[in-house]
Amino acid sequence: MLYEESYGTIALKKEEGIWYTYLIKNKSGNHWGFPKGHANLSETKKRAALRELKEETNLDFLKFLSEKPLIEQYSILRNSKKTAKKVYYYLIEVEGEAKIQSDEILDGKWIEISKAKDQITYEASKGIANLVEIIIQKL
């Protein structure tokens, strides 16, 4: 089995006491989820996650809301080969005007974190959204 890692962010902003997260719809797979991607050579996990956020959404990083990443694990079939995938997501607060990168991303939108799991396509990512909802209630 092959193995792959990606790094992403749970981009959050608070408006009138309500937390919102930014979700993207990927061209590859046509699915809704959080911004993520692969690290460049010698790039740290956090740096890769923040770079992917900027590239895919144009949102600006403000601060980490948690130092420890949330980890999503699942398997995919790629070129008829099973690949175990691990994604490290960092909880961050962002600012700025979202503008999607149209060569990789079909759409993007802000959604209340409590409703994110209804928009997200895959079960593993829905689980991450549930964890985020619990974590931000303590912030």
The first five atom37 places (N, CA, C, CB, O) and aatype in JSON, in Angstrom:
{
  "aatype": [12, 10, 18, 6, 6, 15, 18, 7, 16, 9, 0, 10, 11, 11, 6, 6, 7, 9, 17, 18, 16, 18, 10, 9, 11, 2, 11, 15, 7, 2, 8, 17, 7, 13, 14, 11, 7, 8, 0, 2, 10, 15, 6, 16, 11, 11, 1, 0, 0, 10, 1, 6, 10, 11, 6, 6, 16, 2, 10, 3, 13, 10, 11, 13, 10, 15, 6, 11, 14, 10, 9, 6, 5, 18, 15, 9, 10, 1, 2, 15, 11, 11, 16, 0, 11, 11, 19, 18, 18, 18, 10, 9, 6, 19, 6, 7, 6, 0, 11, 9, 5, 15, 3, 6, 9, 10, 3, 7, 11, 17, 9, 6, 9, 15, 11, 0, 11, 3, 5, 9, 16, 18, 6, 0, 15, 11, 7, 9, 0, 2, 10, 19, 6, 9, 9, 9, 5, 11, 10],
  "atom_mask": [
    [1, 1, 1, 1, 1],
    [1, 1, 1, 1, 1],
    [1, 1, 1, 1, 1],
    [1, 1, 1, 1, 1],
    [1, 1, 1, 1, 1],
    [1, 1, 1, 1, 1],
    [1, 1, 1, 1, 1],
    [1, 1, 1, 0, 1],
    [1, 1, 1, 1, 1],
    [1, 1, 1, 1, 1],
    [1, 1, 1, 1, 1],
    [1, 1, 1, 1, 1],
    [1, 1, 1, 1, 1],
    [1, 1, 1, 1, 1],
    [1, 1, 1, 1, 1],
    [1, 1, 1, 1, 1],
    [1, 1, 1, 0, 1],
    [1, 1, 1, 1, 1],
    [1, 1, 1, 1, 1],
    [1, 1, 1, 1, 1],
    [1, 1, 1, 1, 1],
    [1, 1, 1, 1, 1],
    [1, 1, 1, 1, 1],
    [1, 1, 1, 1, 1],
    [1, 1, 1, 1, 1],
    [1, 1, 1, 1, 1],
    [1, 1, 1, 1, 1],
    [1, 1, 1, 1, 1],
    [1, 1, 1, 0, 1],
    [1, 1, 1, 1, 1],
    [1, 1, 1, 1, 1],
    [1, 1, 1, 1, 1],
    [1, 1, 1, 0, 1],
    [1, 1, 1, 1, 1],
    [1, 1, 1, 1, 1],
    [1, 1, 1, 1, 1],
    [1, 1, 1, 0, 1],
    [1, 1, 1, 1, 1],
    [1, 1, 1, 1, 1],
    [1, 1, 1, 1, 1],
    [1, 1, 1, 1, 1],
    [1, 1, 1, 1, 1],
    [1, 1, 1, 1, 1],
    [1, 1, 1, 1, 1],
    [1, 1, 1, 1, 1],
    [1, 1, 1, 1, 1],
    [1, 1, 1, 1, 1],
    [1, 1, 1, 1, 1],
    [1, 1, 1, 1, 1],
    [1, 1, 1, 1, 1],
    [1, 1, 1, 1, 1],
    [1, 1, 1, 1, 1],
    [1, 1, 1, 1, 1],
    [1, 1, 1, 1, 1],
    [1, 1, 1, 1, 1],
    [1, 1, 1, 1, 1],
    [1, 1, 1, 1, 1],
    [1, 1, 1, 1, 1],
    [1, 1, 1, 1, 1],
    [1, 1, 1, 1, 1],
    [1, 1, 1, 1, 1],
    [1, 1, 1, 1, 1],
    [1, 1, 1, 1, 1],
    [1, 1, 1, 1, 1],
    [1, 1, 1, 1, 1],
    [1, 1, 1, 1, 1],
    [1, 1, 1, 1, 1],
    [1, 1, 1, 1, 1],
    [1, 1, 1, 1, 1],
    [1, 1, 1, 1, 1],
    [1, 1, 1, 1, 1],
    [1, 1, 1, 1, 1],
    [1, 1, 1, 1, 1],
    [1, 1, 1, 1, 1],
    [1, 1, 1, 1, 1],
    [1, 1, 1, 1, 1],
    [1, 1, 1, 1, 1],
    [1, 1, 1, 1, 1],
    [1, 1, 1, 1, 1],
    [1, 1, 1, 1, 1],
    [1, 1, 1, 1, 1],
    [1, 1, 1, 1, 1],
    [1, 1, 1, 1, 1],
    [1, 1, 1, 1, 1],
    [1, 1, 1, 1, 1],
    [1, 1, 1, 1, 1],
    [1, 1, 1, 1, 1],
    [1, 1, 1, 1, 1],
    [1, 1, 1, 1, 1],
    [1, 1, 1, 1, 1],
    [1, 1, 1, 1, 1],
    [1, 1, 1, 1, 1],
    [1, 1, 1, 1, 1],
    [1, 1, 1, 1, 1],
    [1, 1, 1, 1, 1],
    [1, 1, 1, 0, 1],
    [1, 1, 1, 1, 1],
    [1, 1, 1, 1, 1],
    [1, 1, 1, 1, 1],
    [1, 1, 1, 1, 1],
    [1, 1, 1, 1, 1],
    [1, 1, 1, 1, 1],
    [1, 1, 1, 1, 1],
    [1, 1, 1, 1, 1],
    [1, 1, 1, 1, 1],
    [1, 1, 1, 1, 1],
    [1, 1, 1, 1, 1],
    [1, 1, 1, 0, 1],
    [1, 1, 1, 1, 1],
    [1, 1, 1, 1, 1],
    [1, 1, 1, 1, 1],
    [1, 1, 1, 1, 1],
    [1, 1, 1, 1, 1],
    [1, 1, 1, 1, 1],
    [1, 1, 1, 1, 1],
    [1, 1, 1, 1, 1],
    [1, 1, 1, 1, 1],
    [1, 1, 1, 1, 1],
    [1, 1, 1, 1, 1],
    [1, 1, 1, 1, 1],
    [1, 1, 1, 1, 1],
    [1, 1, 1, 1, 1],
    [1, 1, 1, 1, 1],
    [1, 1, 1, 1, 1],
    [1, 1, 1, 1, 1],
    [1, 1, 1, 1, 1],
    [1, 1, 1, 0, 1],
    [1, 1, 1, 1, 1],
    [1, 1, 1, 1, 1],
    [1, 1, 1, 1, 1],
    [1, 1, 1, 1, 1],
    [1, 1, 1, 1, 1],
    [1, 1, 1, 1, 1],
    [1, 1, 1, 1, 1],
    [1, 1, 1, 1, 1],
    [1, 1, 1, 1, 1],
    [1, 1, 1, 1, 1],
    [1, 1, 1, 1, 1],
    [1, 1, 1, 1, 1]
  ],
  "atom_positions": [
    [[0.84, -1.18, 0.0], [0.0, 0.0, 0.0], [0.89, 1.24, 0.0], [-0.96, 0.0, 1.22], [1.9, 1.29, 0.69]],
    [[0.49, 2.23, -0.78], [1.2, 3.5, -0.83], [0.76, 4.37, 0.36], [0.94, 4.23, -2.17], [-0.27, 4.11, 0.98]],
    [[1.57, 5.39, 0.66], [1.26, 6.29, 1.76], [1.46, 7.73, 1.3], [2.15, 5.98, 3.0], [2.4, 8.04, 0.57]],
    [[0.56, 8.6, 1.74], [0.62, 10.01, 1.32], [0.19, 10.9, 2.48], [-0.28, 10.26, 0.08], [-0.71, 10.56, 3.24]],
    [[0.85, 12.05, 2.59], [0.47, 13.04, 3.6], [0.12, 14.36, 2.93], [1.61, 13.25, 4.63], [0.71, 14.74, 1.92]],
    [[-0.87, 15.04, 3.51], [-1.25, 16.38, 3.08], [-1.38, 17.26, 4.32], [-2.58, 16.37, 2.26], [-1.48, 16.78, 5.44]],
    [[-1.38, 18.57, 4.07], [-1.43, 19.54, 5.17], [-2.45, 20.61, 4.8], [-0.02, 20.16, 5.44], [-2.43, 21.16, 3.7]],
    [[-3.33, 20.9, 5.76], [-4.39, 21.85, 5.48], [-4.74, 22.7, 6.68], [0.0, 0.0, 0.0], [-4.14, 22.59, 7.75]],
    [[-5.72, 23.54, 6.46], [-6.18, 24.43, 7.52], [-7.69, 24.35, 7.64], [-5.74, 25.87, 7.26], [-8.41, 24.1, 6.67]],
    [[-8.14, 24.58, 8.84], [-9.54, 24.85, 9.11], [-9.57, 26.36, 9.31], [-10.12, 24.02, 10.38], [-9.3, 26.86, 10.41]],
    [[-9.9, 27.09, 8.25], [-9.89, 28.55, 8.27], [-11.17, 29.05, 8.93], [-9.74, 29.14, 6.84], [-12.27, 28.74, 8.48]],
    [[-11.01, 29.81, 10.02], [-12.16, 30.27, 10.8], [-12.18, 31.77, 10.96], [-12.17, 29.61, 12.16], [-11.13, 32.42, 11.03]],
    [[-13.38, 32.32, 11.02], [-13.57, 33.73, 11.4], [-14.83, 33.81, 12.24], [-13.67, 34.67, 10.13], [-15.76, 33.02, 12.08]],
    [[-14.84, 34.78, 13.14], [-15.98, 34.95, 14.06], [-16.69, 36.25, 13.72], [-15.51, 34.94, 15.55], [-16.07, 37.32, 13.68]],
    [[-17.99, 36.14, 13.48], [-18.81, 37.32, 13.19], [-20.04, 37.29, 14.07], [-19.2, 37.39, 11.69], [-20.8, 36.32, 14.05]],
    [[-20.23, 38.35, 14.84], [-21.38, 38.46, 15.74], [-21.57, 37.22, 16.6], [-22.63, 38.73, 14.92], [-22.69, 36.72, 16.77]],
    [[-20.46, 36.73, 17.15], [-20.5, 35.59, 18.06], [-20.61, 34.22, 17.41], [0.0, 0.0, 0.0], [-20.7, 33.21, 18.1]],
    [[-20.61, 34.17, 16.08], [-20.75, 32.89, 15.36], [-19.47, 32.6, 14.58], [-21.98, 32.92, 14.4], [-18.96, 33.46, 13.87]],
    [[-18.97, 31.37, 14.74], [-17.78, 30.94, 14.0], [-18.18, 30.41, 12.63], [-17.0, 29.86, 14.79], [-19.12, 29.63, 12.5]],
    [[-17.44, 30.85, 11.61], [-17.62, 30.38, 10.24], [-16.32, 29.75, 9.77], [-18.04, 31.55, 9.3], [-15.23, 30.14, 10.2]],
    [[-16.43, 28.76, 8.88], [-15.26, 28.15, 8.27], [-15.38, 28.29, 6.76], [-15.11, 26.66, 8.69], [-16.48, 28.39, 6.22]],
    [[-14.23, 28.29, 6.09], [-14.22, 28.42, 4.64], [-14.0, 27.04, 4.03], [-13.12, 29.42, 4.17], [-12.99, 26.38, 4.28]],
    [[-14.96, 26.61, 3.22], [-14.87, 25.33, 2.53], [-14.62, 25.56, 1.05], [-16.15, 24.5, 2.74], [-15.03, 26.58, 0.48]],
    [[-13.94, 24.6, 0.43], [-13.69, 24.68, -1.0], [-14.24, 23.43, -1.69], [-12.17, 24.83, -1.29], [-14.36, 22.36, -1.09]],
    [[-14.58, 23.6, -2.95], [-15.01, 22.49, -3.8], [-13.88, 22.23, -4.8], [-16.38, 22.8, -4.53], [-13.61, 23.05, -5.67]],
    [[-13.24, 21.07, -4.65], [-12.09, 20.72, -5.49], [-12.52, 20.27, -6.88], [-11.28, 19.62, -4.82], [-13.54, 19.61, -7.04]],
    [[-11.72, 20.65, -7.87], [-11.97, 20.17, -9.24], [-11.72, 18.68, -9.33], [-11.08, 20.93, -10.26], [-12.49, 17.94, -9.94]],
    [[-10.62, 18.22, -8.7], [-10.34, 16.78, -8.73], [-11.25, 16.11, -7.71], [-8.82, 16.48, -8.43], [-11.05, 16.27, -6.5]],
    [[-12.21, 15.39, -8.17], [-13.13, 14.69, -7.29], [-14.44, 15.43, -7.06], [0.0, 0.0, 0.0], [-15.41, 14.84, -6.58]],
    [[-14.48, 16.7, -7.42], [-15.73, 17.47, -7.32], [-16.36, 17.37, -5.93], [-16.72, 16.98, -8.38], [-17.57, 17.15, -5.8]],
    [[-15.54, 17.52, -4.89], [-16.03, 17.36, -3.52], [-15.75, 18.6, -2.67], [-15.38, 16.14, -2.88], [-14.82, 19.37, -2.94]],
    [[-16.57, 18.78, -1.63], [-16.41, 19.88, -0.68], [-15.56, 19.43, 0.49], [-17.78, 20.39, -0.19], [-15.73, 18.33, 1.0]],
    [[-14.65, 20.3, 0.92], [-13.83, 20.01, 2.09], [-13.0, 21.22, 2.47], [0.0, 0.0, 0.0], [-13.29, 22.34, 2.05]],
    [[-11.98, 21.0, 3.27], [-11.11, 22.06, 3.74], [-9.9, 22.21, 2.8], [-10.64, 21.77, 5.18], [-9.5, 21.23, 2.17]],
    [[-9.32, 23.4, 2.71], [-8.13, 23.59, 1.87], [-6.97, 22.74, 2.39], [-7.73, 25.08, 1.84], [-6.69, 22.7, 3.58]],
    [[-6.29, 22.07, 1.46], [-5.14, 21.24, 1.83], [-4.3, 20.95, 0.59], [-5.6, 19.92, 2.49], [-4.72, 21.18, -0.54]],
    [[-3.1, 20.44, 0.83], [-2.23, 20.06, -0.27], [-0.95, 19.44, 0.25], [0.0, 0.0, 0.0], [-0.79, 19.22, 1.45]],
    [[-0.05, 19.16, -0.66], [1.22, 18.52, -0.32], [2.29, 19.56, 0.0], [1.69, 17.62, -1.47], [2.23, 20.7, -0.46]],
    [[3.26, 19.14, 0.8], [4.38, 20.01, 1.17], [5.41, 20.03, 0.05], [5.02, 19.55, 2.49], [5.62, 19.03, -0.64]],
    [[6.06, 21.17, -0.09], [7.22, 21.27, -0.95], [8.42, 20.71, -0.19], [7.47, 22.74, -1.4], [8.37, 20.55, 1.03]],
    [[9.49, 20.42, -0.9], [10.7, 19.89, -0.29], [11.17, 20.81, 0.83], [11.8, 19.7, -1.35], [11.24, 22.03, 0.63]],
    [[11.49, 20.28, 1.96], [11.99, 20.97, 3.17], [11.0, 21.97, 3.77], [13.26, 21.69, 2.83], [11.4, 22.82, 4.56]],
    [[9.73, 21.88, 3.42], [8.71, 22.75, 3.98], [8.1, 22.08, 5.22], [7.61, 23.08, 2.92], [7.8, 20.89, 5.19]],
    [[7.91, 22.84, 6.29], [7.29, 22.27, 7.49], [5.8, 22.02, 7.25], [7.49, 23.22, 8.71], [5.22, 22.54, 6.3]],
    [[5.2, 21.22, 8.11], [3.77, 20.93, 8.0], [2.93, 22.21, 8.08], [3.34, 19.94, 9.1], [2.03, 22.42, 7.27]],
    [[3.25, 23.05, 9.07], [2.5, 24.29, 9.24], [2.67, 25.22, 8.05], [2.93, 25.01, 10.51], [1.71, 25.81, 7.56]],
    [[3.91, 25.34, 7.58], [4.2, 26.23, 6.44], [3.44, 25.74, 5.2], [5.73, 26.29, 6.15], [2.88, 26.55, 4.45]],
    [[3.43, 24.43, 4.97], [2.72, 23.87, 3.81], [1.22, 24.16, 3.91], [2.96, 22.35, 3.7], [0.58, 24.53, 2.93]],
    [[0.66, 23.98, 5.11], [-0.78, 24.22, 5.32], [-1.13, 25.67, 5.05], [-1.18, 23.83, 6.76], [-2.13, 25.96, 4.39]],
    [[-0.32, 26.6, 5.55], [-0.59, 28.02, 5.36], [-0.39, 28.45, 3.91], [0.31, 28.86, 6.27], [-1.14, 29.29, 3.4]],
    [[0.6, 27.88, 3.24], [0.82, 28.19, 1.82], [-0.36, 27.71, 0.99], [2.12, 27.54, 1.32], [-0.84, 28.44, 0.11]],
    [[-0.83, 26.49, 1.25], [-1.98, 25.96, 0.51], [-3.21, 26.83, 0.72], [-2.27, 24.52, 0.95], [-3.96, 27.09, -0.23]],
    [[-3.43, 27.29, 1.94], [-4.57, 28.16, 2.22], [-4.49, 29.42, 1.35], [-4.62, 28.55, 3.72], [-5.47, 29.8, 0.7]],
    [[-3.33, 30.05, 1.34], [-3.15, 31.29, 0.58], [-3.33, 31.03, -0.92], [-1.74, 31.9, 0.85], [-4.02, 31.79, -1.6]],
    [[-2.72, 29.96, -1.42], [-2.82, 29.65, -2.84], [-4.25, 29.36, -3.28], [-1.93, 28.47, -3.18], [-4.69, 29.83, -4.33]],
    [[-4.97, 28.59, -2.48], [-6.3, 28.14, -2.88], [-7.41, 29.14, -2.59], [-6.62, 26.86, -2.2], [-8.42, 29.16, -3.28]],
    [[-7.23, 30.0, -1.56], [-8.34, 30.87, -1.12], [-7.99, 32.35, -1.05], [-8.81, 30.43, 0.23], [-8.89, 33.19, -1.01]],
    [[-6.71, 32.69, -1.04], [-6.22, 34.05, -0.87], [-6.49, 34.61, 0.53], [-6.86, 34.94, -1.91], [-6.28, 35.81, 0.75]],
    [[-6.93, 33.79, 1.48], [-7.18, 34.26, 2.84], [-5.85, 34.44, 3.58], [-8.09, 33.27, 3.61], [-4.87, 33.75, 3.3]],
    [[-5.84, 35.38, 4.52], [-4.62, 35.69, 5.27], [-4.68, 35.1, 6.68], [-4.42, 37.21, 5.35], [-5.69, 35.21, 7.38]],
    [[-3.6, 34.47, 7.07], [-3.44, 33.86, 8.39], [-3.34, 34.96, 9.46], [-2.19, 32.95, 8.43], [-2.58, 35.91, 9.31]],
    [[-4.12, 34.81, 10.54], [-4.02, 35.7, 11.7], [-3.3, 35.02, 12.85], [-5.41, 36.15, 12.15], [-2.28, 35.51, 13.34]],
    [[-3.85, 33.86, 13.28], [-3.22, 33.15, 14.4], [-3.7, 31.7, 14.46], [-3.53, 33.87, 15.74], [-4.75, 31.35, 13.94]],
    [[-2.88, 30.88, 15.11], [-3.26, 29.5, 15.37], [-4.21, 29.49, 16.56], [-2.01, 28.6, 15.65], [-3.95, 30.14, 17.57]],
    [[-5.32, 28.76, 16.45], [-6.27, 28.62, 17.55], [-5.95, 27.38, 18.38], [-7.71, 28.54, 17.02], [-6.46, 27.21, 19.49]],
    [[-5.1, 26.52, 17.84], [-4.62, 25.33, 18.52], [-3.27, 24.98, 17.89], [-5.65, 24.13, 18.41], [-3.12, 25.03, 16.67]],
    [[-2.3, 24.62, 18.72], [-0.98, 24.26, 18.19], [-0.97, 22.84, 17.63], [0.08, 24.39, 19.29], [-0.2, 22.52, 16.72]],
    [[-1.81, 22.0, 18.19], [-1.83, 20.59, 17.79], [-2.78, 20.41, 16.61], [-2.25, 19.69, 18.98], [-3.93, 20.84, 16.67]],
    [[-2.32, 19.76, 15.54], [-3.2, 19.57, 14.38], [-4.25, 18.48, 14.64], [-2.38, 19.2, 13.15], [-4.06, 17.59, 15.47]],
    [[-5.35, 18.59, 13.92], [-6.35, 17.52, 13.88], [-5.94, 16.6, 12.75], [-7.84, 18.08, 13.69], [-5.53, 17.08, 11.68]],
    [[-6.03, 15.3, 12.96], [-5.54, 14.36, 11.95], [-6.69, 13.55, 11.37], [-4.48, 13.42, 12.56], [-7.49, 12.95, 12.1]],
    [[-6.74, 13.56, 10.06], [-7.75, 12.81, 9.3], [-7.02, 11.67, 8.57], [-8.54, 13.74, 8.29], [-5.98, 11.89, 7.95]],
    [[-7.59, 10.46, 8.65], [-6.97, 9.33, 7.96], [-8.01, 8.57, 7.17], [-6.28, 8.39, 8.97], [-9.12, 8.34, 7.64]],
    [[-7.63, 8.19, 5.96], [-8.52, 7.42, 5.1], [-7.7, 6.77, 3.99], [-9.64, 8.31, 4.5], [-6.51, 7.05, 3.85]],
    [[-8.33, 5.91, 3.22], [-7.67, 5.27, 2.08], [-8.39, 5.65, 0.8], [-7.65, 3.73, 2.25], [-9.6, 5.82, 0.77]],
    [[-7.6, 5.79, -0.26], [-8.16, 6.1, -1.57], [-7.56, 5.15, -2.61], [-7.9, 7.59, -1.96], [-6.49, 4.58, -2.38]],
    [[-8.23, 5.0, -3.72], [-7.7, 4.26, -4.85], [-7.18, 5.26, -5.86], [-8.77, 3.32, -5.48], [-7.93, 6.12, -6.33]],
    [[-5.9, 5.16, -6.19], [-5.31, 6.04, -7.18], [-4.54, 5.19, -8.16], [-4.38, 7.11, -6.51], [-3.62, 4.47, -7.79]],
    [[-4.93, 5.27, -9.41], [-4.31, 4.43, -10.46], [-4.35, 2.95, -10.09], [-2.85, 4.87, -10.71], [-3.36, 2.23, -10.25]],
    [[-5.49, 2.51, -9.6], [-5.73, 1.12, -9.2], [-4.88, 0.67, -8.02], [-5.48, 0.2, -10.36], [-4.8, -0.53, -7.74]],
    [[-4.25, 1.59, -7.32], [-3.44, 1.24, -6.15], [-4.03, 1.9, -4.92], [-1.96, 1.68, -6.35], [-4.38, 3.08, -4.93]],
    [[-4.15, 1.11, -3.85], [-4.68, 1.64, -2.6], [-3.62, 2.51, -1.94], [-5.11, 0.49, -1.65], [-2.45, 2.13, -1.82]],
    [[-4.06, 3.7, -1.53], [-3.15, 4.65, -0.89], [-3.73, 5.07, 0.46], [-2.91, 5.89, -1.79], [-4.87, 5.55, 0.53]],
    [[-2.95, 4.89, 1.51], [-3.34, 5.36, 2.84], [-2.98, 6.84, 2.9], [-2.62, 4.53, 4.0], [-1.85, 7.23, 2.59]],
    [[-3.93, 7.64, 3.29], [-3.72, 9.1, 3.3], [-3.9, 9.63, 4.72], [-4.7, 9.81, 2.33], [-4.82, 9.23, 5.44]],
    [[-3.01, 10.54, 5.1], [-3.08, 11.19, 6.4], [-3.02, 12.7, 6.15], [-1.91, 10.72, 7.36], [-2.11, 13.19, 5.47]],
    [[-3.99, 13.43, 6.7], [-4.05, 14.88, 6.52], [-3.96, 15.55, 7.89], [-5.36, 15.3, 5.79], [-4.71, 15.21, 8.81]],
    [[-3.03, 16.49, 8.02], [-2.86, 17.28, 9.23], [-3.55, 18.63, 9.01], [-1.33, 17.46, 9.58], [-3.16, 19.39, 8.12]],
    [[-4.57, 18.92, 9.81], [-5.29, 20.18, 9.7], [-4.97, 21.07, 10.9], [-6.81, 19.94, 9.59], [-5.03, 20.63, 12.05]],
    [[-4.63, 22.32, 10.62], [-4.37, 23.3, 11.67], [-5.56, 24.25, 11.78], [-3.06, 24.09, 11.37], [-6.05, 24.78, 10.79]],
    [[-6.0, 24.45, 13.02], [-7.11, 25.35, 13.32], [-6.55, 26.77, 13.37], [-7.81, 24.97, 14.67], [-5.71, 27.08, 14.21]],
    [[-7.03, 27.62, 12.47], [-6.49, 28.98, 12.41], [-7.61, 30.01, 12.26], [-5.5, 29.12, 11.27], [-8.69, 29.72, 11.76]],
    [[-7.3, 31.22, 12.7], [-8.19, 32.34, 12.46], [-7.62, 33.11, 11.27], [-8.33, 33.27, 13.74], [-6.4, 33.29, 11.16]],
    [[-8.51, 33.54, 10.38], [-8.08, 34.21, 9.15], [-8.79, 35.54, 8.97], [-8.34, 33.31, 7.94], [-9.75, 35.86, 9.67]],
    [[-8.29, 36.31, 8.02], [-8.94, 37.55, 7.6], [-8.73, 37.7, 6.1], [-8.37, 38.79, 8.39], [-8.01, 36.92, 5.48]],
    [[-9.37, 38.71, 5.53], [-9.18, 38.98, 4.12], [-10.36, 38.54, 3.29], [0.0, 0.0, 0.0], [-11.31, 37.93, 3.78]],
    [[-10.27, 38.87, 2.02], [-11.31, 38.54, 1.05], [-10.95, 37.22, 0.37], [-11.48, 39.68, 0.0], [-9.88, 37.09, -0.21]],
    [[-11.86, 36.26, 0.44], [-11.61, 34.97, -0.19], [-11.71, 35.11, -1.7], [-12.6, 33.91, 0.34], [-12.63, 35.74, -2.23]],
    [[-10.74, 34.5, -2.39], [-10.75, 34.45, -3.85], [-10.16, 33.11, -4.24], [-9.93, 35.66, -4.49], [-8.98, 32.85, -4.0]],
    [[-10.98, 32.26, -4.84], [-10.51, 30.9, -5.13], [-9.54, 30.85, -6.31], [-11.7, 30.0, -5.42], [-9.59, 31.68, -7.22]],
    [[-8.66, 29.86, -6.25], [-7.71, 29.58, -7.32], [-8.42, 28.69, -8.33], [-6.39, 28.89, -6.76], [-8.63, 27.51, -8.08]],
    [[-8.79, 29.25, -9.45], [-9.68, 28.55, -10.38], [-9.07, 27.36, -11.11], [-10.18, 29.52, -11.38], [-9.81, 26.57, -11.69]],
    [[-7.74, 27.2, -11.1], [-7.19, 26.04, -11.79], [-7.32, 24.74, -10.98], [-5.73, 26.28, -12.13], [-7.26, 23.65, -11.55]],
    [[-7.49, 24.84, -9.65], [-7.67, 23.66, -8.81], [-9.02, 23.61, -8.11], [-6.58, 23.59, -7.78], [-9.51, 22.54, -7.76]],
    [[-9.63, 24.79, -7.92], [-10.82, 24.9, -7.08], [-12.02, 25.36, -7.91], [-10.57, 25.89, -5.91], [-11.92, 26.31, -8.69]],
    [[-13.15, 24.68, -7.75], [-14.38, 25.04, -8.46], [-15.17, 26.14, -7.76], [-15.26, 23.82, -8.63], [-15.75, 27.01, -8.41]],
    [[-15.18, 26.1, -6.42], [-16.02, 27.02, -5.66], [-15.48, 27.11, -4.24], [-17.51, 26.56, -5.67], [-14.68, 26.28, -3.81]],
    [[-15.93, 28.1, -3.52], [-15.57, 28.26, -2.12], [-16.64, 29.08, -1.44], [0.0, 0.0, 0.0], [-17.28, 29.92, -2.06]],
    [[-16.82, 28.83, -0.13], [-17.82, 29.62, 0.59], [-17.61, 29.54, 2.09], [-19.22, 29.15, 0.24], [-17.07, 28.57, 2.62]],
    [[-18.07, 30.61, 2.76], [-18.11, 30.64, 4.22], [-19.4, 29.96, 4.66], [-18.03, 32.1, 4.76], [-20.46, 30.15, 4.07]],
    [[-19.28, 29.16, 5.71], [-20.44, 28.46, 6.25], [-20.27, 28.36, 7.77], [-20.6, 27.04, 5.6], [-19.16, 28.19, 8.27]],
    [[-21.37, 28.46, 8.49], [-21.3, 28.3, 9.95], [-20.69, 26.94, 10.25], [-22.71, 28.44, 10.62], [-21.03, 25.95, 9.62]],
    [[-19.78, 26.9, 11.23], [-19.12, 25.64, 11.54], [-20.13, 24.57, 11.93], [-18.09, 25.84, 12.66], [-19.91, 23.39, 11.67]],
    [[-21.24, 24.98, 12.57], [-22.25, 24.0, 12.97], [-22.96, 23.38, 11.78], [-23.26, 24.66, 13.89], [-23.61, 22.34, 11.92]],
    [[-22.87, 23.99, 10.61], [-23.52, 23.47, 9.4], [-22.53, 22.9, 8.39], [-24.33, 24.57, 8.73], [-22.92, 22.37, 7.35]],
    [[-21.25, 22.99, 8.7], [-20.21, 22.56, 7.75], [-20.31, 21.09, 7.39], [-18.84, 22.84, 8.33], [-20.13, 20.71, 6.23]],
    [[-20.61, 20.25, 8.38], [-20.66, 18.8, 8.1], [-21.76, 18.46, 7.12], [-20.87, 18.02, 9.4], [-21.69, 17.42, 6.45]],
    [[-22.79, 19.31, 7.02], [-23.86, 19.06, 6.05], [-23.41, 19.38, 4.62], [-25.09, 19.9, 6.4], [-23.98, 18.86, 3.66]],
    [[-22.39, 20.22, 4.47], [-21.87, 20.61, 3.15], [-20.7, 19.73, 2.72], [-21.44, 22.08, 3.17], [-20.52, 19.46, 1.53]],
    [[-19.9, 19.28, 3.69], [-18.7, 18.49, 3.41], [-19.08, 17.14, 2.81], [-17.85, 18.29, 4.68], [-20.04, 16.51, 3.25]],
    [[-18.32, 16.7, 1.82], [-18.63, 15.48, 1.08], [-18.27, 14.2, 1.83], [-17.92, 15.5, -0.24], [-19.1, 13.3, 1.95]],
    [[-17.03, 14.11, 2.32], [-16.54, 12.84, 2.86], [-16.69, 12.72, 4.38], [-15.09, 12.67, 2.49], [-16.56, 13.7, 5.11]],
    [[-16.97, 11.5, 4.82], [-17.21, 11.22, 6.24], [-16.04, 11.6, 7.13], [-17.53, 9.76, 6.42], [-16.24, 12.15, 8.21]],
    [[-14.83, 11.3, 6.7], [-13.65, 11.62, 7.54], [-13.57, 13.12, 7.8], [-12.34, 11.12, 6.85], [-13.25, 13.55, 8.91]],
    [[-13.87, 13.93, 6.78], [-13.84, 15.38, 6.94], [-15.02, 15.88, 7.76], [-13.83, 16.07, 5.57], [-14.9, 16.88, 8.48]],
    [[-16.15, 15.19, 7.68], [-17.3, 15.54, 8.52], [-16.92, 15.36, 9.99], [-18.55, 14.66, 8.16], [-17.3, 16.16, 10.84]],
    [[-16.16, 14.3, 10.28], [-15.69, 14.05, 11.64], [-14.78, 15.16, 12.13], [0.0, 0.0, 0.0], [-14.85, 15.55, 13.3]],
    [[-13.92, 15.67, 11.25], [-13.05, 16.79, 11.61], [-13.9, 18.02, 11.93], [-12.05, 17.09, 10.45], [-13.62, 18.72, 12.9]],
    [[-14.92, 18.28, 11.12], [-15.81, 19.43, 11.36], [-16.5, 19.31, 12.72], [-16.87, 19.54, 10.25], [-16.65, 20.3, 13.43]],
    [[-16.9, 18.09, 13.09], [-17.51, 17.86, 14.41], [-16.53, 18.19, 15.53], [-18.0, 16.41, 14.54], [-16.9, 18.82, 16.52]],
    [[-15.27, 17.76, 15.38], [-14.24, 18.05, 16.38], [-14.01, 19.55, 16.5], [-12.93, 17.35, 16.03], [-13.87, 20.08, 17.61]],
    [[-13.96, 20.24, 15.37], [-13.75, 21.69, 15.38], [-14.87, 22.38, 16.15], [-13.67, 22.23, 13.94], [-14.62, 23.3, 16.93]],
    [[-16.09, 21.94, 15.92], [-17.24, 22.54, 16.61], [-17.09, 22.41, 18.13], [-18.55, 21.88, 16.14], [-17.4, 23.34, 18.87]],
    [[-16.62, 21.27, 18.59], [-16.4, 21.04, 20.02], [-15.26, 21.92, 20.54], [-16.09, 19.55, 20.29], [-15.38, 22.53, 21.61]],
    [[-14.17, 21.99, 19.79], [-13.0, 22.77, 20.21], [-13.33, 24.25, 20.33], [-11.84, 22.56, 19.22], [-12.96, 24.89, 21.31]],
    [[-14.01, 24.81, 19.34], [-14.24, 26.27, 19.35], [-15.25, 26.69, 20.4], [-14.71, 26.73, 17.98], [-15.3, 27.86, 20.77]],
    [[-16.07, 25.75, 20.9], [-16.97, 26.09, 21.99], [-16.2, 26.42, 23.25], [-17.94, 24.93, 22.24], [-16.71, 27.09, 24.14]],
    [[-14.95, 25.94, 23.33], [-14.1, 26.17, 24.5], [-13.22, 27.4, 24.35], [-13.24, 24.95, 24.76], [-12.52, 27.77, 25.29]],
    [[-13.24, 28.03, 23.19], [-12.38, 29.21, 22.95], [-12.99, 30.45, 23.55], [-12.13, 29.42, 21.46], [-12.41, 31.53, 23.45]]
  ]
}
